[in-house]
């Protein structure tokens, strides 16, 4: 059977040229512990398996090219202008493009992907946002870059937060050292934090409207359909993708 995205967002349903989706761990060819739709070249899986799995994702989206990045939990943003073939850039944690036929891919095993679409300027972005990215406010940095490079008005941007580590499992024992004081109000019992809520706050602070934000609300550690570093240290990576079609 052909591969389909496991989760899509209603917030993007009225954008016919937009393709997107969050892909879980199933329906690929990688063996355990990467079973089976591992899309990461950096976890020890056979690269041939990874390239095949990425081709399945590309076919499911109907896109010509996939651009990904070797994520480093930083706040660097790449503006992708032209890519004739699939590429994985080095050292970025967010990608932006206005090029049709090109999809942006973020790799995940508990971190959030934050998908952005500006339907007015016809621009998309994809952000890898773990707790370090949240501390660095890579969300705000990416939205500012969309404004600088493509004249995006944050009020027009729509955002979706992918399946990720939920508040049920987002335990940070050393939060007083790791997290800024502004995050502490998102703390729950037993040192657990709601990072999708933190990302929502940062989207609102960047100028997005509350009704332009959708949260998947799926915890990747609780739900075995998704790769989780917290649950299985040696594991593969799922992906979230977004792109524009011609």
N, C-alpha and C positions, 0 to 999 in steps of 0.2 A: 504494500500500500504506500502511496506517496506520503511524504512527511508534511505535517501541518503544525503551525505554531500552537503551543499548548495554552497560551494566554494572549489575548488581545484586549484592546481598551476601547470602550465606547466613546471616550473623549475624542478619538480620531476618526470616528465612523463617517463623519460628514466631509471627509477629505478624500475624494476619489483617486487622486494621484499618489496618495501616501500608502506605502506598504510598511508593515511593522509586525513584530511578534516576539514573544518570549518562548524560547524552546527549552523543554525539559531534558532529562537525561536519557530518554528512551528512543528507540527506533534508529540507532546508528549501528556501527560495526565494531567499535572498540571493545576489547576484552576487559574483564575485571582487573583492577579496581576502577577502570575508566568507563565501565559499561553504562551506556553504550554510545550515546551521542556526545562524546567528548569533543570539544572544538578548540582545545588549547594545545599549542605546540610546546608548552613549557612545563608539563607535568610528568613526562616520561613515557607517554604513549607513542606508538609508531607514527611518524609523520604521515605515512600513506593513509592510515586510518583517519587521522585528523583532516587531511585534505578531502578525503571522501565524505566525511561527515559535513564539512563546510559546503561541499558541493550540494548536498541534500538540502541544507538550509537555503542556499542560493536559489535552488530550483523551487523550493516552497514559496519564497518571496517573489520569484519571477524577475529577479534583478540580474544585471550583467556582471557586476563587480562587487566584491566585499572588501571593505577596508577595516582593519582592526589595529590594535596597538599592543605592544608589550607594556602592560600597565605596571605602574610603580608606586601607586598610592600617593601621587603628588598632585599638582594643580595646573600642569601644563595642558594647553588646549591647542590642537592642530586644526587649521582650516584647510580642508581638502578641496583643492581646485580641480585637478585632473588626475585620473588614475585609469590607465588603459587595461590593467590587469589587477587581480587580487594582490593586496599588499598588507603587511603588518608593520606599522611604524614603530619606532622605538622611543619609549620614555614619555608617552602622553597618557592622560587619563580622561580626555574628552576629545570628541571629534565633531566638526561642523562641516556641512556642505550644502550647496545649492545645486549640485550636479545631478541631473536625472540619470537613472539607470545604475546608480551607485548606492549601496546600502552600508551603513555604519554598524559595526558589531562590537559589543562590549561583552567580555568574558566574566563569569560569575561563579562563585561557590559560597554565597552568603552576602556578598556586597550588593548594594543596590545598583541597578542601571536606571538613570533618569533620562527618559526620552522626551525630546522637545520638538515642537513643530510650530513654525510661524507661517500660517497659511497666506498672510498678506504678502510677505517677501519671498515665499516659497523656499524656505530654509529649514533644514532639520539638524538636530544635534543629538549626540548620545554621550552620556557621562557615566564613568565608573566612579561610584561613590561609596567607599568603605568609611569606617569611622575617621580615618585620617583625612580623607577627602572632605568629610563633613567639617572637621576642625579647620581645614584650609579654605572652606567655603568654595569648593570648585564649582558648585552650582551657580553662585553669583558671578564668578569669574567667566564662566561659559556664556551666561546671558549677556554680560557686558561685551564679550567678544562678538556675539551675534549682532549686537547694536553697532559696534565699531565697524565690523566688516561688511554687514549687509543691511544696516539701518533698521534692524528689527526694533519694534516697539514692544517692550515686555507685556503690555496690556493685551497684545494680540497673540502671544505665545501660549500654546497648550502643552501640558506636561503630564507624563505618566511615570509612576514609580513602580518598578518591576517587583516580582517575587524576590524576597531577600530575608535576611535574619529578622524575625519579628520581635516585638517587645517581650514575648513569652520566653525567648531564648537569648536576648541581647544582654548577656551578663558582662559587666565591666567591673571587676573587683578593684582595680586601681583607677577608678574613674576620676578621683580627685587630682591625680597627676596627669591623666590622659585627656580629660575633657574640660573645656572651658566652663566657667561658672554659668554662662548663658544656657548651657545644655542641661544643667542640673535639674531644672524644673520639669524635664522630660523623663526624669528618673521614676521608676516604679519600685515595688518592693524588692528586697534582696539584690540591690545593685543592678537591676535590669533597666535598660533604656529603650525608648521608642524612637529609633532612628528614622523610620519613614515619617514620623511626625516632625522630627528635626528638619528633614529635607523639605517637607511642606512649608515649615516656617521660613526656610531660606528662599524658597520659590516666591512666597508672598512678599518677603523683604526685597526681593529683586524686582518686584512690580507686577507679578502675575495676579490674575483674578482668582479668587477662591474657587469659582465654578469652572475654571480652566485646569484644574488639577485632579487627577485620578490616581488612587493608590490600589495596587493589586490586592494587598492584604493577605498574602500567602507567605508563611514562614518556611524558608528553605531547609531549616534544620528539622522542623517537625514533619515536613512532608517529604517522604523518600523519593518522590518523583523528580526531585531536584538535587543536584550536587550540593554538598555542604561540607566545607572545611571544618566547621565546628563539630559535625557529627562523625565524619570520616576524614582524617587528616590527609591520607593518601587517596586522592580522588580526582575526578575529571572536572571540567568546567562546562556549565550551561552558557547560553548566550541570549542577549536581547538585541534586537536589530530594528533599524528604522531607515527608510530611504524614500526617494521620490522616483516615480516612473515617468518615462517620456510622455 
